[in-house]
Amino acid sequence: MRALIVDRSAPGQLRLAETPDPVPAPHQALVRVTAISPNPAEFRYILPGAPDGSVIGWDAAGVVERAAADGSGPAAGAPVTTLGLGEGWAELRAVDTALIGAVPEGADLGEMSTLPVSGGTALRALRRLGPILGRRVLVNGATGAVGRFAVQLAARGGAHVVAVARRPGAADELRALGAHEVVTGPGGIAAPVDGVLDQVGGPDLAAYFDALGEGGTLVLTGAASGGATAFAPGSLLADPARQDRSIVTFFEMSGGGVDRDLTWLAAETAAGRLRTHTVWRGDWTDAAGTLDAVRESRLPGKAVLDLS
């Protein structure tokens, strides 16, 4: 099969090459990949430590070529979207059936490839906040891929959504996705919030934690800023209005139900009730410039690479 393999001597440290087909374990299906959607974090955290010749990649969609030997998961011929810790950027992927979402027949598999990391993170992180109906939920990094899904899902869950976006002109777009307020930083928050989803981390994280009211939770899902966070003396102490606050770390694949979540996200997207934000789409054989743009977080949305 062909795959984008790690090669430190190649431009961007990736090149298209022939590599052996994967051999599925009994609990894995073999998927013929038709589209992949790279994430900046793969370049930030995975590529630097990946050995030459390896295949990375989290998000991939395609069609089941061989069902899992243990009888779990979708049947051969089923369209699916898949999640994994690697090996997604290839024509064939052996993937745990617990990490496969069923896709409605006729749905755009390129669009479905954008869902696992971004949509799955937003959905499962929001659950860590507990019930959000009637609560104020702040989304930091709202114009990013996770943030856009989080704004939509939080609004659908009945939250009053406060979106943080530094990009000029983003307010109207975020309001169209369901945001009730759009601010440019922690100084614009008018009242305590009940929950925070933070994809950015860095210097402002302490300020967003400080914006939490009693019983509030901040779920940290990313560190796109690359900066450190400093908490002032006493900022983690409680008072009567801000007791029982917490910061929660997050790993999307912890716990079960990923397959059900991906299936739900695919159905909602195919029905037009959930909007993805693909800003570039093209063939994976001519994608060096796009991969560089993803690596440097220069795209205002998701990229999809179709496997020819």
C-alpha positions in Angstrom: 0.0 0.0 0.0 1.0 3.6 -0.3 1.4 5.8 2.8 2.8 9.1 4.0 5.8 7.8 5.9 8.1 9.7 8.2 11.4 10.5 6.5 13.7 13.1 8.2 15.5 13.7 4.9 12.3 14.7 3.0 10.8 18.2 2.8 8.4 18.4 5.8 9.8 15.1 7.1 7.1 13.2 5.2 7.0 11.4 1.8 4.6 9.2 -0.1 6.0 5.6 -0.3 5.1 2.0 -0.6 4.9 0.2 2.7 3.7 -3.2 3.9 -0.1 -3.7 4.4 -1.1 -3.7 8.1 -2.2 -7.0 9.7 -5.3 -6.5 11.8 -5.6 -8.0 15.3 -8.9 -9.9 15.9 -10.6 -6.9 17.4 -9.6 -4.7 14.5 -11.2 -4.0 11.1 -9.2 -3.4 8.0 -10.3 -0.1 6.4 -9.7 1.1 2.9 -9.0 4.8 3.5 -10.4 7.4 1.1 -9.8 10.6 3.0 -7.6 11.9 5.9 -7.7 15.2 7.8 -4.4 16.2 9.5 -4.3 18.1 12.8 -1.6 20.6 13.9 -1.1 18.6 17.1 0.2 15.6 15.1 3.0 17.8 13.9 3.6 19.3 17.3 3.5 16.2 19.4 3.7 13.0 17.3 6.0 13.7 14.3 9.1 14.8 16.3 9.3 11.5 18.0 8.2 9.2 15.3 10.9 6.9 13.8 11.7 7.0 10.1 9.5 4.7 8.0 6.5 4.9 10.4 3.0 6.1 9.6 1.3 8.6 11.8 -2.2 10.2 11.6 -5.3 10.2 13.8 -8.2 10.9 11.6 -9.2 8.8 8.5 -12.4 7.8 6.8 -13.1 5.1 4.3 -14.8 1.8 3.7 -14.4 -1.5 5.7 -12.4 -3.9 3.5 -12.3 -6.7 6.0 -14.5 -6.9 9.1 -12.9 -7.7 12.5 -12.3 -11.5 13.1 -14.0 -11.4 16.5 -17.3 -10.3 15.0 -17.3 -6.8 16.5 -17.7 -3.6 14.5 -19.2 -2.8 11.1 -19.4 -5.3 8.2 -17.3 -5.3 5.1 -18.4 -2.6 2.7 -19.6 -0.2 5.4 -18.5 3.5 5.2 -16.8 4.5 8.4 -14.9 7.2 10.1 -11.9 6.1 12.3 -9.8 7.3 15.1 -6.4 6.0 16.3 -3.1 7.0 17.8 -1.4 6.6 14.5 -1.2 4.8 11.1 -4.1 6.8 9.6 -2.2 8.4 6.7 -2.2 5.3 4.6 -4.4 3.5 2.0 -5.2 0.7 4.5 -5.7 1.1 8.2 -6.1 -1.6 10.9 -8.2 0.1 13.5 -9.9 -1.1 16.8 -13.6 -1.5 16.3 -14.1 0.5 19.5 -12.8 3.5 17.6 -14.8 3.2 14.4 -18.0 5.2 13.7 -20.6 4.2 11.2 -21.3 6.7 8.5 -24.6 7.1 6.7 -24.7 5.7 3.1 -23.9 8.4 0.6 -22.2 10.8 3.1 -19.1 12.6 2.0 -16.2 10.6 3.5 -13.9 13.6 3.2 -16.2 15.6 5.5 -16.4 12.6 7.8 -12.7 12.4 8.1 -12.7 15.8 9.9 -14.8 14.5 12.8 -12.9 12.1 15.1 -10.4 14.3 16.8 -12.1 17.7 16.6 -15.7 16.7 16.9 -15.0 13.8 19.3 -12.9 16.0 21.6 -15.6 18.7 21.7 -18.4 16.3 22.4 -16.6 14.3 25.1 -15.0 17.3 26.8 -18.4 19.0 27.1 -19.6 16.0 29.0 -16.9 16.5 31.6 -18.6 19.8 32.5 -21.8 17.9 33.6 -25.3 19.2 32.8 -25.0 22.5 30.8 -28.6 23.3 30.2 -29.0 26.9 31.4 -25.3 27.2 32.3 -22.7 29.6 31.0 -20.0 27.8 29.0 -16.9 29.5 27.7 -15.0 28.2 24.7 -11.5 29.4 24.4 -10.1 28.9 20.9 -13.6 29.1 19.4 -12.4 29.5 15.8 -10.3 26.4 15.9 -11.6 23.0 14.7 -12.4 21.8 18.2 -13.8 25.2 19.2 -16.3 25.4 16.3 -17.7 22.0 17.2 -17.8 22.9 20.9 -19.7 26.1 20.2 -22.3 24.3 18.2 -22.7 21.4 20.6 -22.8 23.5 23.7 -25.5 25.7 22.2 -27.5 22.6 21.3 -27.1 21.4 24.8 -28.9 24.5 26.1 -25.8 26.4 27.3 -25.3 30.2 27.1 -22.1 30.1 25.0 -19.3 32.6 25.5 -16.9 32.2 22.6 -13.3 33.6 22.8 -11.8 34.5 19.4 -8.9 36.8 18.6 -9.3 36.7 14.9 -11.0 39.9 13.5 -14.3 39.4 11.9 -15.1 36.1 13.7 -18.0 37.3 15.8 -20.7 37.0 13.1 -19.5 33.5 12.1 -19.4 32.3 15.7 -22.9 33.7 16.5 -24.2 31.8 13.4 -22.8 28.6 15.0 -24.7 29.3 18.2 -22.5 31.6 20.3 -24.4 34.1 22.5 -21.4 36.3 23.3 -18.1 36.7 21.5 -15.1 38.2 23.4 -11.5 38.7 22.5 -9.9 37.7 25.8 -10.5 37.2 29.5 -11.0 40.9 30.0 -14.3 40.7 28.1 -16.1 38.2 30.3 -18.9 40.0 32.0 -19.9 37.4 34.7 -18.7 34.1 36.2 -19.0 31.1 34.0 -19.9 27.5 35.0 -17.6 25.7 32.6 -14.6 26.4 30.3 -13.3 24.4 27.4 -9.8 25.5 26.6 -7.9 24.5 23.5 -5.2 27.1 23.8 -3.6 26.9 27.3 -0.7 29.3 27.9 -0.7 32.6 29.8 -4.5 33.2 29.7 -5.4 29.8 31.2 -5.1 31.2 34.8 -7.5 34.0 33.9 -10.1 31.7 32.5 -9.8 29.5 35.6 -10.4 32.7 37.6 -13.6 33.3 35.6 -15.2 30.1 37.0 -17.9 30.5 39.6 -18.6 28.1 42.4 -18.5 24.4 41.3 -17.1 25.4 37.9 -14.9 23.1 35.8 -12.2 24.0 33.2 -11.4 21.1 30.8 -8.1 21.5 29.1 -8.1 19.9 25.7 -5.1 21.5 24.0 -2.1 23.8 24.3 -2.1 25.5 21.0 -0.4 28.7 22.4 2.7 26.8 23.3 3.1 29.1 26.3 3.4 28.4 30.0 0.7 29.2 32.6 1.5 31.0 35.8 -1.0 31.1 38.7 -0.6 34.0 41.0 -0.3 33.3 44.8 -3.7 32.5 46.2 -5.4 32.1 42.8 -6.1 28.5 43.4 -7.6 29.1 46.9 -11.3 29.1 47.4 -13.7 31.7 48.8 -17.5 31.5 49.3 -18.2 32.4 45.7 -15.5 30.3 44.1 -15.2 27.1 46.0 -15.1 23.6 44.5 -13.5 24.7 41.2 -11.4 22.3 39.2 -9.1 21.9 36.2 -9.6 18.6 34.4 -7.1 17.0 32.0 -8.6 15.2 29.0 -7.8 12.3 26.7 -10.5 11.6 24.1 -10.0 7.8 23.9 -10.3 7.2 27.7 -13.4 5.2 28.6 -15.8 3.5 26.2 -18.3 4.8 23.8 -16.0 6.4 21.2 -17.7 4.3 18.4 -21.1 5.5 19.5 -20.0 9.1 19.6 -18.4 9.0 16.2 -21.5 7.4 14.8 -23.7 10.1 16.2 -21.4 12.9 15.0 -21.4 11.4 11.5 -25.2 11.2 11.4 -25.6 14.7 12.7 -23.1 16.0 10.1 -24.7 14.1 7.2 -28.1 15.4 8.2 -26.8 19.0 8.2 -27.4 19.5 11.9 -23.7 19.9 12.6 -21.3 22.0 10.5 -17.7 21.1 9.8 -15.4 23.8 8.5 -13.2 22.4 5.7 -11.2 25.3 4.1 -9.0 23.2 1.9 -9.4 20.0 0.0 -7.1 18.3 -2.5 -5.2 15.1 -3.5 -2.7 13.7 -1.0 -0.1 13.2 -3.7 0.3 17.0 -4.0 -0.2 18.2 -0.4 3.2 19.4 0.8 2.1 23.0 1.0 -1.1 22.1 2.8 0.7 19.9 5.3 3.0 22.9 6.0 0.0 25.1 6.5 -1.6 22.6 9.0 1.8 22.2 10.7 2.0 26.0 11.3 -1.7 26.4 12.1 -2.2 28.8 9.2 -5.5 27.4 8.0 -8.7 28.9 9.6 -10.4 25.4 9.6 -9.8 21.8 8.6 -7.9 20.4 5.6 -9.0 17.2 3.8 -6.7 15.1 1.7 -8.4 12.7 -0.7 -6.5 9.5 -1.5 -6.4 9.0 -5.2 
